[in-house]
Amino acid sequence: MKTVVILILVIVVGANSISLITNINCNYSNYNGSFTFEEMTSKERNFEMCERKFTEFKKQNNTDTTLYRLCKKNIFEFWNWGTYMFSEKFSLPYMSWQVITSRRGTITAKSGFQDF
C-alpha cells in the first residue's frame, strides 16, 4: 500500500513537472468572433495579455462579454491534468472555431488578426 501511494505521488509530481515544461498555447474568441487572440507564450503573448486586451475590448463593445477558449482539453495527456484543473484559462468555456466562424460570416478586409 505504501509503495502504491509513493508511486502515485511520483507520477503526479513528474506529470506536473512535464506540464510546466510543455506550455499549452491556446486561441481565444468571443461569441461572434469580433475579438480573437492567439496565445504565444514564447513571445510574451500569454493569457494575462489576452485578459487585458479583452477588458479593453469590452469597454468599447459591451454586447459580447464572454471569452471562449478555442483549444480542447485532451484527457489522454495526463501530464496536462494539473494545468487543466488549476489554470485559469482552462476554466473558460470551450467553443469550436467552426461555430464562431459560422456566426461571424466572411471577413472582407483580412488584417491577419481576425483569422487564425
Phi and psi restraints in degrees (range 20) as a CNS / XPLOR table:
assign (resid 1 and name C) (resid 2 and name N)
       (resid 2 and name CA) (resid 2 and name C) 1.0 -64.3 20.0 2
assign (resid 2 and name N) (resid 2 and name CA)
       (resid 2 and name C) (resid 3 and name N) 1.0 -38.6 20.0 2
assign (resid 2 and name C) (resid 3 and name N)
       (resid 3 and name CA) (resid 3 and name C) 1.0 -65.3 20.0 2
assign (resid 3 and name N) (resid 3 and name CA)
       (resid 3 and name C) (resid 4 and name N) 1.0 -38.8 20.0 2
assign (resid 3 and name C) (resid 4 and name N)
       (resid 4 and name CA) (resid 4 and name C) 1.0 -65.4 20.0 2
assign (resid 4 and name N) (resid 4 and name CA)
       (resid 4 and name C) (resid 5 and name N) 1.0 -42.7 20.0 2
assign (resid 4 and name C) (resid 5 and name N)
       (resid 5 and name CA) (resid 5 and name C) 1.0 -64.2 20.0 2
assign (resid 5 and name N) (resid 5 and name CA)
       (resid 5 and name C) (resid 6 and name N) 1.0 -42.9 20.0 2
assign (resid 5 and name C) (resid 6 and name N)
       (resid 6 and name CA) (resid 6 and name C) 1.0 -65.2 20.0 2
assign (resid 6 and name N) (resid 6 and name CA)
       (resid 6 and name C) (resid 7 and name N) 1.0 -41.1 20.0 2
assign (resid 6 and name C) (resid 7 and name N)
       (resid 7 and name CA) (resid 7 and name C) 1.0 -62.6 20.0 2
assign (resid 7 and name N) (resid 7 and name CA)
       (resid 7 and name C) (resid 8 and name N) 1.0 -42.6 20.0 2
assign (resid 7 and name C) (resid 8 and name N)
       (resid 8 and name CA) (resid 8 and name C) 1.0 -63.8 20.0 2
assign (resid 8 and name N) (resid 8 and name CA)
       (resid 8 and name C) (resid 9 and name N) 1.0 -42.6 20.0 2
assign (resid 8 and name C) (resid 9 and name N)
       (resid 9 and name CA) (resid 9 and name C) 1.0 -62.0 20.0 2
assign (resid 9 and name N) (resid 9 and name CA)
       (resid 9 and name C) (resid 10 and name N) 1.0 -41.7 20.0 2
assign (resid 9 and name C) (resid 10 and name N)
       (resid 10 and name CA) (resid 10 and name C) 1.0 -64.0 20.0 2
assign (resid 10 and name N) (resid 10 and name CA)
       (resid 10 and name C) (resid 11 and name N) 1.0 -41.7 20.0 2
assign (resid 10 and name C) (resid 11 and name N)
       (resid 11 and name CA) (resid 11 and name C) 1.0 -64.9 20.0 2
assign (resid 11 and name N) (resid 11 and name CA)
       (resid 11 and name C) (resid 12 and name N) 1.0 -44.7 20.0 2
assign (resid 11 and name C) (resid 12 and name N)
       (resid 12 and name CA) (resid 12 and name C) 1.0 -65.3 20.0 2
assign (resid 12 and name N) (resid 12 and name CA)
       (resid 12 and name C) (resid 13 and name N) 1.0 -45.6 20.0 2
assign (resid 12 and name C) (resid 13 and name N)
       (resid 13 and name CA) (resid 13 and name C) 1.0 -65.0 20.0 2
assign (resid 13 and name N) (resid 13 and name CA)
       (resid 13 and name C) (resid 14 and name N) 1.0 -42.4 20.0 2
assign (resid 13 and name C) (resid 14 and name N)
       (resid 14 and name CA) (resid 14 and name C) 1.0 -64.7 20.0 2
assign (resid 14 and name N) (resid 14 and name CA)
       (resid 14 and name C) (resid 15 and name N) 1.0 -41.2 20.0 2
assign (resid 14 and name C) (resid 15 and name N)
       (resid 15 and name CA) (resid 15 and name C) 1.0 -65.6 20.0 2
assign (resid 15 and name N) (resid 15 and name CA)
       (resid 15 and name C) (resid 16 and name N) 1.0 -40.2 20.0 2
assign (resid 15 and name C) (resid 16 and name N)
       (resid 16 and name CA) (resid 16 and name C) 1.0 -67.1 20.0 2
assign (resid 16 and name N) (resid 16 and name CA)
       (resid 16 and name C) (resid 17 and name N) 1.0 -33.9 20.0 2
assign (resid 16 and name C) (resid 17 and name N)
       (resid 17 and name CA) (resid 17 and name C) 1.0 -65.8 20.0 2
assign (resid 17 and name N) (resid 17 and name CA)
       (resid 17 and name C) (resid 18 and name N) 1.0 -40.9 20.0 2
assign (resid 17 and name C) (resid 18 and name N)
       (resid 18 and name CA) (resid 18 and name C) 1.0 -64.9 20.0 2
assign (resid 18 and name N) (resid 18 and name CA)
       (resid 18 and name C) (resid 19 and name N) 1.0 -40.6 20.0 2
assign (resid 18 and name C) (resid 19 and name N)
       (resid 19 and name CA) (resid 19 and name C) 1.0 -68.0 20.0 2
assign (resid 19 and name N) (resid 19 and name CA)
       (resid 19 and name C) (resid 20 and name N) 1.0 -26.3 20.0 2
assign (resid 19 and name C) (resid 20 and name N)
       (resid 20 and name CA) (resid 20 and name C) 1.0 -70.2 20.0 2
assign (resid 20 and name N) (resid 20 and name CA)
       (resid 20 and name C) (resid 21 and name N) 1.0 -32.9 20.0 2
assign (resid 20 and name C) (resid 21 and name N)
       (resid 21 and name CA) (resid 21 and name C) 1.0 -76.5 20.0 2
assign (resid 21 and name N) (resid 21 and name CA)
       (resid 21 and name C) (resid 22 and name N) 1.0 -43.1 20.0 2
assign (resid 21 and name C) (resid 22 and name N)
       (resid 22 and name CA) (resid 22 and name C) 1.0 -94.4 20.0 2
assign (resid 22 and name N) (resid 22 and name CA)
       (resid 22 and name C) (resid 23 and name N) 1.0 100.7 20.0 2
assign (resid 22 and name C) (resid 23 and name N)
       (resid 23 and name CA) (resid 23 and name C) 1.0 -76.7 20.0 2
assign (resid 23 and name N) (resid 23 and name CA)
       (resid 23 and name C) (resid 24 and name N) 1.0 142.2 20.0 2
assign (resid 23 and name C) (resid 24 and name N)
       (resid 24 and name CA) (resid 24 and name C) 1.0 -101.3 20.0 2
assign (resid 24 and name N) (resid 24 and name CA)
       (resid 24 and name C) (resid 25 and name N) 1.0 108.9 20.0 2
assign (resid 24 and name C) (resid 25 and name N)
       (resid 25 and name CA) (resid 25 and name C) 1.0 -86.2 20.0 2
assign (resid 25 and name N) (resid 25 and name CA)
       (resid 25 and name C) (resid 26 and name N) 1.0 140.6 20.0 2
assign (resid 25 and name C) (resid 26 and name N)
       (resid 26 and name CA) (resid 26 and name C) 1.0 -134.4 20.0 2
assign (resid 26 and name N) (resid 26 and name CA)
       (resid 26 and name C) (resid 27 and name N) 1.0 157.0 20.0 2
assign (resid 26 and name C) (resid 27 and name N)
       (resid 27 and name CA) (resid 27 and name C) 1.0 -105.1 20.0 2
assign (resid 27 and name N) (resid 27 and name CA)
       (resid 27 and name C) (resid 28 and name N) 1.0 152.2 20.0 2
assign (resid 27 and name C) (resid 28 and name N)
       (resid 28 and name CA) (resid 28 and name C) 1.0 -134.2 20.0 2
assign (resid 28 and name N) (resid 28 and name CA)
       (resid 28 and name C) (resid 29 and name N) 1.0 153.5 20.0 2
assign (resid 28 and name C) (resid 29 and name N)
       (resid 29 and name CA) (resid 29 and name C) 1.0 -157.7 20.0 2
assign (resid 29 and name N) (resid 29 and name CA)
       (resid 29 and name C) (resid 30 and name N) 1.0 161.9 20.0 2
assign (resid 29 and name C) (resid 30 and name N)
       (resid 30 and name CA) (resid 30 and name C) 1.0 -91.7 20.0 2
assign (resid 30 and name N) (resid 30 and name CA)
       (resid 30 and name C) (resid 31 and name N) 1.0 -175.7 20.0 2
assign (resid 30 and name C) (resid 31 and name N)
       (resid 31 and name CA) (resid 31 and name C) 1.0 -60.5 20.0 2
assign (resid 31 and name N) (resid 31 and name CA)
       (resid 31 and name C) (resid 32 and name N) 1.0 -42.1 20.0 2
assign (resid 31 and name C) (resid 32 and name N)
       (resid 32 and name CA) (resid 32 and name C) 1.0 -101.3 20.0 2
assign (resid 32 and name N) (resid 32 and name CA)
       (resid 32 and name C) (resid 33 and name N) 1.0 3.2 20.0 2
assign (resid 32 and name C) (resid 33 and name N)
       (resid 33 and name CA) (resid 33 and name C) 1.0 80.7 20.0 2
assign (resid 33 and name N) (resid 33 and name CA)
       (resid 33 and name C) (resid 34 and name N) 1.0 10.6 20.0 2
assign (resid 33 and name C) (resid 34 and name N)
       (resid 34 and name CA) (resid 34 and name C) 1.0 -76.2 20.0 2
assign (resid 34 and name N) (resid 34 and name CA)
       (resid 34 and name C) (resid 35 and name N) 1.0 -17.1 20.0 2
assign (resid 34 and name C) (resid 35 and name N)
       (resid 35 and name CA) (resid 35 and name C) 1.0 -121.8 20.0 2
assign (resid 35 and name N) (resid 35 and name CA)
       (resid 35 and name C) (resid 36 and name N) 1.0 127.4 20.0 2
assign (resid 35 and name C) (resid 36 and name N)
       (resid 36 and name CA) (resid 36 and name C) 1.0 -135.3 20.0 2
assign (resid 36 and name N) (resid 36 and name CA)
       (resid 36 and name C) (resid 37 and name N) 1.0 151.9 20.0 2
assign (resid 36 and name C) (resid 37 and name N)
       (resid 37 and name CA) (resid 37 and name C) 1.0 -148.5 20.0 2
assign (resid 37 and name N) (resid 37 and name CA)
       (resid 37 and name C) (resid 38 and name N) 1.0 133.2 20.0 2
assign (resid 37 and name C) (resid 38 and name N)
       (resid 38 and name CA) (resid 38 and name C) 1.0 -110.4 20.0 2
assign (resid 38 and name N) (resid 38 and name CA)
       (resid 38 and name C) (resid 39 and name N) 1.0 118.7 20.0 2
assign (resid 38 and name C) (resid 39 and name N)
       (resid 39 and name CA) (resid 39 and name C) 1.0 -79.5 20.0 2
assign (resid 39 and name N) (resid 39 and name CA)
       (resid 39 and name C) (resid 40 and name N) 1.0 130.5 20.0 2
assign (resid 39 and name C) (resid 40 and name N)
       (resid 40 and name CA) (resid 40 and name C) 1.0 -139.0 20.0 2
assign (resid 40 and name N) (resid 40 and name CA)
       (resid 40 and name C) (resid 41 and name N) 1.0 90.1 20.0 2
assign (resid 40 and name C) (resid 41 and name N)
       (resid 41 and name CA) (resid 41 and name C) 1.0 -64.8 20.0 2
assign (resid 41 and name N) (resid 41 and name CA)
       (resid 41 and name C) (resid 42 and name N) 1.0 -25.8 20.0 2
assign (resid 41 and name C) (resid 42 and name N)
       (resid 42 and name CA) (resid 42 and name C) 1.0 -70.2 20.0 2
assign (resid 42 and name N) (resid 42 and name CA)
       (resid 42 and name C) (resid 43 and name N) 1.0 -18.2 20.0 2
assign (resid 42 and name C) (resid 43 and name N)
       (resid 43 and name CA) (resid 43 and name C) 1.0 -112.7 20.0 2
assign (resid 43 and name N) (resid 43 and name CA)
       (resid 43 and name C) (resid 44 and name N) 1.0 23.0 20.0 2
assign (resid 43 and name C) (resid 44 and name N)
       (resid 44 and name CA) (resid 44 and name C) 1.0 63.9 20.0 2
assign (resid 44 and name N) (resid 44 and name CA)
       (resid 44 and name C) (resid 45 and name N) 1.0 18.5 20.0 2
assign (resid 44 and name C) (resid 45 and name N)
       (resid 45 and name CA) (resid 45 and name C) 1.0 -98.6 20.0 2
assign (resid 45 and name N) (resid 45 and name CA)
       (resid 45 and name C) (resid 46 and name N) 1.0 78.7 20.0 2
assign (resid 45 and name C) (resid 46 and name N)
       (resid 46 and name CA) (resid 46 and name C) 1.0 -102.7 20.0 2
assign (resid 46 and name N) (resid 46 and name CA)
       (resid 46 and name C) (resid 47 and name N) 1.0 -174.8 20.0 2
assign (resid 46 and name C) (resid 47 and name N)
       (resid 47 and name CA) (resid 47 and name C) 1.0 -64.5 20.0 2
assign (resid 47 and name N) (resid 47 and name CA)
       (resid 47 and name C) (resid 48 and name N) 1.0 -33.7 20.0 2
assign (resid 47 and name C) (resid 48 and name N)
       (resid 48 and name CA) (resid 48 and name C) 1.0 -63.0 20.0 2
assign (resid 48 and name N) (resid 48 and name CA)
       (resid 48 and name C) (resid 49 and name N) 1.0 -40.0 20.0 2
assign (resid 48 and name C) (resid 49 and name N)
       (resid 49 and name CA) (resid 49 and name C) 1.0 -64.4 20.0 2
assign (resid 49 and name N) (resid 49 and name CA)
       (resid 49 and name C) (resid 50 and name N) 1.0 -39.7 20.0 2
assign (resid 49 and name C) (resid 50 and name N)
       (resid 50 and name CA) (resid 50 and name C) 1.0 -60.1 20.0 2
assign (resid 50 and name N) (resid 50 and name CA)
       (resid 50 and name C) (resid 51 and name N) 1.0 -44.9 20.0 2
assign (resid 50 and name C) (resid 51 and name N)
       (resid 51 and name CA) (resid 51 and name C) 1.0 -61.8 20.0 2
assign (resid 51 and name N) (resid 51 and name CA)
       (resid 51 and name C) (resid 52 and name N) 1.0 -41.1 20.0 2
assign (resid 51 and name C) (resid 52 and name N)
       (resid 52 and name CA) (resid 52 and name C) 1.0 -63.7 20.0 2
assign (resid 52 and name N) (resid 52 and name CA)
       (resid 52 and name C) (resid 53 and name N) 1.0 -46.1 20.0 2
assign (resid 52 and name C) (resid 53 and name N)
       (resid 53 and name CA) (resid 53 and name C) 1.0 -63.7 20.0 2
assign (resid 53 and name N) (resid 53 and name CA)
       (resid 53 and name C) (resid 54 and name N) 1.0 -39.1 20.0 2
assign (resid 53 and name C) (resid 54 and name N)
       (resid 54 and name CA) (resid 54 and name C) 1.0 -69.4 20.0 2
assign (resid 54 and name N) (resid 54 and name CA)
       (resid 54 and name C) (resid 55 and name N) 1.0 -34.5 20.0 2
assign (resid 54 and name C) (resid 55 and name N)
       (resid 55 and name CA) (resid 55 and name C) 1.0 -63.6 20.0 2
assign (resid 55 and name N) (resid 55 and name CA)
       (resid 55 and name C) (resid 56 and name N) 1.0 -42.4 20.0 2
assign (resid 55 and name C) (resid 56 and name N)
       (resid 56 and name CA) (resid 56 and name C) 1.0 -63.3 20.0 2
assign (resid 56 and name N) (resid 56 and name CA)
       (resid 56 and name C) (resid 57 and name N) 1.0 -41.0 20.0 2
assign (resid 56 and name C) (resid 57 and name N)
       (resid 57 and name CA) (resid 57 and name C) 1.0 -61.9 20.0 2
assign (resid 57 and name N) (resid 57 and name CA)
       (resid 57 and name C) (resid 58 and name N) 1.0 -41.6 20.0 2
assign (resid 57 and name C) (resid 58 and name N)
       (resid 58 and name CA) (resid 58 and name C) 1.0 -66.6 20.0 2
assign (resid 58 and name N) (resid 58 and name CA)
       (resid 58 and name C) (resid 59 and name N) 1.0 -28.2 20.0 2
assign (resid 58 and name C) (resid 59 and name N)
       (resid 59 and name CA) (resid 59 and name C) 1.0 -64.9 20.0 2
assign (resid 59 and name N) (resid 59 and name CA)
       (resid 59 and name C) (resid 60 and name N) 1.0 -33.7 20.0 2
assign (resid 59 and name C) (resid 60 and name N)
       (resid 60 and name CA) (resid 60 and name C) 1.0 -91.0 20.0 2
assign (resid 60 and name N) (resid 60 and name CA)
       (resid 60 and name C) (resid 61 and name N) 1.0 -29.0 20.0 2
assign (resid 60 and name C) (resid 61 and name N)
       (resid 61 and name CA) (resid 61 and name C) 1.0 -129.3 20.0 2
assign (resid 61 and name N) (resid 61 and name CA)
       (resid 61 and name C) (resid 62 and name N) 1.0 98.4 20.0 2
assign (resid 61 and name C) (resid 62 and name N)
       (resid 62 and name CA) (resid 62 and name C) 1.0 -98.5 20.0 2
assign (resid 62 and name N) (resid 62 and name CA)
       (resid 62 and name C) (resid 63 and name N) 1.0 22.3 20.0 2
assign (resid 62 and name C) (resid 63 and name N)
       (resid 63 and name CA) (resid 63 and name C) 1.0 -89.1 20.0 2
assign (resid 63 and name N) (resid 63 and name CA)
       (resid 63 and name C) (resid 64 and name N) 1.0 -37.3 20.0 2
assign (resid 63 and name C) (resid 64 and name N)
       (resid 64 and name CA) (resid 64 and name C) 1.0 -120.9 20.0 2
assign (resid 64 and name N) (resid 64 and name CA)
       (resid 64 and name C) (resid 65 and name N) 1.0 98.7 20.0 2
assign (resid 64 and name C) (resid 65 and name N)
       (resid 65 and name CA) (resid 65 and name C) 1.0 -113.8 20.0 2
assign (resid 65 and name N) (resid 65 and name CA)
       (resid 65 and name C) (resid 66 and name N) 1.0 15.6 20.0 2
assign (resid 65 and name C) (resid 66 and name N)
       (resid 66 and name CA) (resid 66 and name C) 1.0 -109.5 20.0 2
assign (resid 66 and name N) (resid 66 and name CA)
       (resid 66 and name C) (resid 67 and name N) 1.0 129.7 20.0 2
assign (resid 66 and name C) (resid 67 and name N)
       (resid 67 and name CA) (resid 67 and name C) 1.0 -96.8 20.0 2
assign (resid 67 and name N) (resid 67 and name CA)
       (resid 67 and name C) (resid 68 and name N) 1.0 133.5 20.0 2
assign (resid 67 and name C) (resid 68 and name N)
       (resid 68 and name CA) (resid 68 and name C) 1.0 -115.2 20.0 2
assign (resid 68 and name N) (resid 68 and name CA)
       (resid 68 and name C) (resid 69 and name N) 1.0 145.3 20.0 2
assign (resid 68 and name C) (resid 69 and name N)
       (resid 69 and name CA) (resid 69 and name C) 1.0 -89.2 20.0 2
assign (resid 69 and name N) (resid 69 and name CA)
       (resid 69 and name C) (resid 70 and name N) 1.0 134.2 20.0 2
assign (resid 69 and name C) (resid 70 and name N)
       (resid 70 and name CA) (resid 70 and name C) 1.0 -102.3 20.0 2
assign (resid 70 and name N) (resid 70 and name CA)
       (resid 70 and name C) (resid 71 and name N) 1.0 1.4 20.0 2
assign (resid 70 and name C) (resid 71 and name N)
       (resid 71 and name CA) (resid 71 and name C) 1.0 -106.6 20.0 2
assign (resid 71 and name N) (resid 71 and name CA)
       (resid 71 and name C) (resid 72 and name N) 1.0 136.0 20.0 2
assign (resid 71 and name C) (resid 72 and name N)
       (resid 72 and name CA) (resid 72 and name C) 1.0 -80.8 20.0 2
assign (resid 72 and name N) (resid 72 and name CA)
       (resid 72 and name C) (resid 73 and name N) 1.0 157.6 20.0 2
assign (resid 72 and name C) (resid 73 and name N)
       (resid 73 and name CA) (resid 73 and name C) 1.0 -88.8 20.0 2
assign (resid 73 and name N) (resid 73 and name CA)
       (resid 73 and name C) (resid 74 and name N) 1.0 129.3 20.0 2
assign (resid 73 and name C) (resid 74 and name N)
       (resid 74 and name CA) (resid 74 and name C) 1.0 -103.0 20.0 2
assign (resid 74 and name N) (resid 74 and name CA)
       (resid 74 and name C) (resid 75 and name N) 1.0 105.4 20.0 2
assign (resid 74 and name C) (resid 75 and name N)
       (resid 75 and name CA) (resid 75 and name C) 1.0 -67.2 20.0 2
assign (resid 75 and name N) (resid 75 and name CA)
       (resid 75 and name C) (resid 76 and name N) 1.0 -18.1 20.0 2
assign (resid 75 and name C) (resid 76 and name N)
       (resid 76 and name CA) (resid 76 and name C) 1.0 -79.6 20.0 2
assign (resid 76 and name N) (resid 76 and name CA)
       (resid 76 and name C) (resid 77 and name N) 1.0 -16.0 20.0 2
assign (resid 76 and name C) (resid 77 and name N)
       (resid 77 and name CA) (resid 77 and name C) 1.0 -86.6 20.0 2
assign (resid 77 and name N) (resid 77 and name CA)
       (resid 77 and name C) (resid 78 and name N) 1.0 79.0 20.0 2
assign (resid 77 and name C) (resid 78 and name N)
       (resid 78 and name CA) (resid 78 and name C) 1.0 -62.0 20.0 2
assign (resid 78 and name N) (resid 78 and name CA)
       (resid 78 and name C) (resid 79 and name N) 1.0 -23.8 20.0 2
assign (resid 78 and name C) (resid 79 and name N)
       (resid 79 and name CA) (resid 79 and name C) 1.0 -70.7 20.0 2
assign (resid 79 and name N) (resid 79 and name CA)
       (resid 79 and name C) (resid 80 and name N) 1.0 -12.9 20.0 2
assign (resid 79 and name C) (resid 80 and name N)
       (resid 80 and name CA) (resid 80 and name C) 1.0 -100.2 20.0 2
assign (resid 80 and name N) (resid 80 and name CA)
       (resid 80 and name C) (resid 81 and name N) 1.0 0.7 20.0 2
assign (resid 80 and name C) (resid 81 and name N)
       (resid 81 and name CA) (resid 81 and name C) 1.0 -58.8 20.0 2
assign (resid 81 and name N) (resid 81 and name CA)
       (resid 81 and name C) (resid 82 and name N) 1.0 -40.1 20.0 2
assign (resid 81 and name C) (resid 82 and name N)
       (resid 82 and name CA) (resid 82 and name C) 1.0 -61.0 20.0 2
assign (resid 82 and name N) (resid 82 and name CA)
       (resid 82 and name C) (resid 83 and name N) 1.0 -41.8 20.0 2
assign (resid 82 and name C) (resid 83 and name N)
       (resid 83 and name CA) (resid 83 and name C) 1.0 -65.7 20.0 2
assign (resid 83 and name N) (resid 83 and name CA)
       (resid 83 and name C) (resid 84 and name N) 1.0 -42.2 20.0 2
assign (resid 83 and name C) (resid 84 and name N)
       (resid 84 and name CA) (resid 84 and name C) 1.0 -61.7 20.0 2
assign (resid 84 and name N) (resid 84 and name CA)
       (resid 84 and name C) (resid 85 and name N) 1.0 -37.2 20.0 2
assign (resid 84 and name C) (resid 85 and name N)
       (resid 85 and name CA) (resid 85 and name C) 1.0 -81.4 20.0 2
assign (resid 85 and name N) (resid 85 and name CA)
       (resid 85 and name C) (resid 86 and name N) 1.0 -36.6 20.0 2
assign (resid 85 and name C) (resid 86 and name N)
       (resid 86 and name CA) (resid 86 and name C) 1.0 -111.8 20.0 2
assign (resid 86 and name N) (resid 86 and name CA)
       (resid 86 and name C) (resid 87 and name N) 1.0 -12.3 20.0 2
assign (resid 86 and name C) (resid 87 and name N)
       (resid 87 and name CA) (resid 87 and name C) 1.0 -81.1 20.0 2
assign (resid 87 and name N) (resid 87 and name CA)
       (resid 87 and name C) (resid 88 and name N) 1.0 136.1 20.0 2
assign (resid 87 and name C) (resid 88 and name N)
       (resid 88 and name CA) (resid 88 and name C) 1.0 -65.1 20.0 2
assign (resid 88 and name N) (resid 88 and name CA)
       (resid 88 and name C) (resid 89 and name N) 1.0 -31.7 20.0 2
assign (resid 88 and name C) (resid 89 and name N)
       (resid 89 and name CA) (resid 89 and name C) 1.0 -67.7 20.0 2
assign (resid 89 and name N) (resid 89 and name CA)
       (resid 89 and name C) (resid 90 and name N) 1.0 -27.5 20.0 2
assign (resid 89 and name C) (resid 90 and name N)
       (resid 90 and name CA) (resid 90 and name C) 1.0 -86.4 20.0 2
assign (resid 90 and name N) (resid 90 and name CA)
       (resid 90 and name C) (resid 91 and name N) 1.0 -0.6 20.0 2
assign (resid 90 and name C) (resid 91 and name N)
       (resid 91 and name CA) (resid 91 and name C) 1.0 -86.7 20.0 2
assign (resid 91 and name N) (resid 91 and name CA)
       (resid 91 and name C) (resid 92 and name N) 1.0 -10.4 20.0 2
assign (resid 91 and name C) (resid 92 and name N)
       (resid 92 and name CA) (resid 92 and name C) 1.0 -69.3 20.0 2
assign (resid 92 and name N) (resid 92 and name CA)
       (resid 92 and name C) (resid 93 and name N) 1.0 149.7 20.0 2
assign (resid 92 and name C) (resid 93 and name N)
       (resid 93 and name CA) (resid 93 and name C) 1.0 -68.7 20.0 2
assign (resid 93 and name N) (resid 93 and name CA)
       (resid 93 and name C) (resid 94 and name N) 1.0 147.5 20.0 2
assign (resid 93 and name C) (resid 94 and name N)
       (resid 94 and name CA) (resid 94 and name C) 1.0 -91.2 20.0 2
assign (resid 94 and name N) (resid 94 and name CA)
       (resid 94 and name C) (resid 95 and name N) 1.0 140.7 20.0 2
assign (resid 94 and name C) (resid 95 and name N)
       (resid 95 and name CA) (resid 95 and name C) 1.0 -144.1 20.0 2
assign (resid 95 and name N) (resid 95 and name CA)
       (resid 95 and name C) (resid 96 and name N) 1.0 140.7 20.0 2
assign (resid 95 and name C) (resid 96 and name N)
       (resid 96 and name CA) (resid 96 and name C) 1.0 -73.0 20.0 2
assign (resid 96 and name N) (resid 96 and name CA)
       (resid 96 and name C) (resid 97 and name N) 1.0 142.5 20.0 2
assign (resid 96 and name C) (resid 97 and name N)
       (resid 97 and name CA) (resid 97 and name C) 1.0 -63.7 20.0 2
assign (resid 97 and name N) (resid 97 and name CA)
       (resid 97 and name C) (resid 98 and name N) 1.0 -33.1 20.0 2
assign (resid 97 and name C) (resid 98 and name N)
       (resid 98 and name CA) (resid 98 and name C) 1.0 -63.2 20.0 2
assign (resid 98 and name N) (resid 98 and name CA)
       (resid 98 and name C) (resid 99 and name N) 1.0 -37.4 20.0 2
assign (resid 98 and name C) (resid 99 and name N)
       (resid 99 and name CA) (resid 99 and name C) 1.0 -66.2 20.0 2
assign (resid 99 and name N) (resid 99 and name CA)
       (resid 99 and name C) (resid 100 and name N) 1.0 -42.2 20.0 2
assign (resid 99 and name C) (resid 100 and name N)
       (resid 100 and name CA) (resid 100 and name C) 1.0 -67.6 20.0 2
assign (resid 100 and name N) (resid 100 and name CA)
       (resid 100 and name C) (resid 101 and name N) 1.0 -43.5 20.0 2
assign (resid 100 and name C) (resid 101 and name N)
       (resid 101 and name CA) (resid 101 and name C) 1.0 -65.1 20.0 2
assign (resid 101 and name N) (resid 101 and name CA)
       (resid 101 and name C) (resid 102 and name N) 1.0 -31.6 20.0 2
assign (resid 101 and name C) (resid 102 and name N)
       (resid 102 and name CA) (resid 102 and name C) 1.0 -69.0 20.0 2
assign (resid 102 and name N) (resid 102 and name CA)
       (resid 102 and name C) (resid 103 and name N) 1.0 -27.7 20.0 2
assign (resid 102 and name C) (resid 103 and name N)
       (resid 103 and name CA) (resid 103 and name C) 1.0 -78.0 20.0 2
assign (resid 103 and name N) (resid 103 and name CA)
       (resid 103 and name C) (resid 104 and name N) 1.0 -38.3 20.0 2
assign (resid 103 and name C) (resid 104 and name N)
       (resid 104 and name CA) (resid 104 and name C) 1.0 -87.4 20.0 2
assign (resid 104 and name N) (resid 104 and name CA)
       (resid 104 and name C) (resid 105 and name N) 1.0 -16.5 20.0 2
assign (resid 104 and name C) (resid 105 and name N)
       (resid 105 and name CA) (resid 105 and name C) 1.0 79.3 20.0 2
assign (resid 105 and name N) (resid 105 and name CA)
       (resid 105 and name C) (resid 106 and name N) 1.0 -163.4 20.0 2
assign (resid 105 and name C) (resid 106 and name N)
       (resid 106 and name CA) (resid 106 and name C) 1.0 -84.5 20.0 2
assign (resid 106 and name N) (resid 106 and name CA)
       (resid 106 and name C) (resid 107 and name N) 1.0 151.8 20.0 2
assign (resid 106 and name C) (resid 107 and name N)
       (resid 107 and name CA) (resid 107 and name C) 1.0 -97.9 20.0 2
assign (resid 107 and name N) (resid 107 and name CA)
       (resid 107 and name C) (resid 108 and name N) 1.0 127.4 20.0 2
assign (resid 107 and name C) (resid 108 and name N)
       (resid 108 and name CA) (resid 108 and name C) 1.0 -82.9 20.0 2
assign (resid 108 and name N) (resid 108 and name CA)
       (resid 108 and name C) (resid 109 and name N) 1.0 -46.6 20.0 2
assign (resid 108 and name C) (resid 109 and name N)
       (resid 109 and name CA) (resid 109 and name C) 1.0 -108.8 20.0 2
assign (resid 109 and name N) (resid 109 and name CA)
       (resid 109 and name C) (resid 110 and name N) 1.0 103.6 20.0 2
assign (resid 109 and name C) (resid 110 and name N)
       (resid 110 and name CA) (resid 110 and name C) 1.0 -77.2 20.0 2
assign (resid 110 and name N) (resid 110 and name CA)
       (resid 110 and name C) (resid 111 and name N) 1.0 111.0 20.0 2
assign (resid 110 and name C) (resid 111 and name N)
       (resid 111 and name CA) (resid 111 and name C) 1.0 -94.1 20.0 2
assign (resid 111 and name N) (resid 111 and name CA)
       (resid 111 and name C) (resid 112 and name N) 1.0 -16.3 20.0 2
assign (resid 111 and name C) (resid 112 and name N)
       (resid 112 and name CA) (resid 112 and name C) 1.0 96.2 20.0 2
assign (resid 112 and name N) (resid 112 and name CA)
       (resid 112 and name C) (resid 113 and name N) 1.0 -20.5 20.0 2
assign (resid 112 and name C) (resid 113 and name N)
       (resid 113 and name CA) (resid 113 and name C) 1.0 -87.7 20.0 2
assign (resid 113 and name N) (resid 113 and name CA)
       (resid 113 and name C) (resid 114 and name N) 1.0 -26.0 20.0 2
assign (resid 113 and name C) (resid 114 and name N)
       (resid 114 and name CA) (resid 114 and name C) 1.0 -99.2 20.0 2
assign (resid 114 and name N) (resid 114 and name CA)
       (resid 114 and name C) (resid 115 and name N) 1.0 4.7 20.0 2
assign (resid 114 and name C) (resid 115 and name N)
       (resid 115 and name CA) (resid 115 and name C) 1.0 -135.5 20.0 2
assign (resid 115 and name N) (resid 115 and name CA)
       (resid 115 and name C) (resid 116 and name N) 1.0 122.7 20.0 2
